[in-house]
């Protein structure tokens, strides 16, 4: 059985949220092409996802919702 992509995304996001640094940023790519960039904002306990293609910024206060959006972009 192939490993779950969604589980990997959630683990990366949870690691960002647990970090004690000011702001955590991760890029999510597919075949070397950046699909989005996610920033964790500890003061707001929220994630901001910037879609690379359009520059649209989405804000999430739920790790599951941002993970699903990332998964859709990588699909």
N, C-alpha and C positions, 0 to 999 in steps of 0.2 A: 504494500500500500504506500502511496506517495504521501509525503509529509504535508500537513495543512499549511497553506500560505496564510490563511487568516490567523492562525495561532502565532505564527512568526511576527505578523504585523502587530498583534496585540501585545506580544512580549516586548517589542521595541518601544511601543507607546508607554507601557507600564514602567519600563526602565527610565524613560524620560521623566515621568511623573515622580519617580522615587528619588531622582537625583537632587542633590542639595545645591547645585549650581543655580545661577540666576535664571537663565533662559536656555532651554535645550532645543536644538534644531536637528532634524533628520530629513534626508532626501530619500524619496522612494522612486526607484527606477525600474524600467522594463527594457531588457536588451540594451542597456547602456543609455537609454533615453530617459531623462528625468520627467516623471509624470506629475509629481507634486512635492512640495516642501511642507513639513509640519513643524510648528513651533509650539512648545509647551510653555505656558505663562503661569508660573507658580503663584503669583499674587492673586490671580483670578481663578486658579485651579481649572484652567481651560486650555484647549488645543485650538490653534489656528492652522488651517490647511490652505495653502495657496496652490491652486491648480496651475501648473506650469504653462500649459497651452494658452489659457485665456487670461491668466493673472487674477482670476476671481478668488476672493478670500472667503472662507467659510469658518465659522467659530462653533466649537462643540464643547459642551461640559460633560460629555459622556464618552468614555473610551470606546465603547462598542460602536457608537454611531460614526466616529471618525475612522475607525478600523474598516467599517463597511464601505465608506466612501473611498478610502484608499484601495481596498480590494476591487471595487468597481473600476477604478482608474487603471489598475494593473491587469484587468481581465481582458 
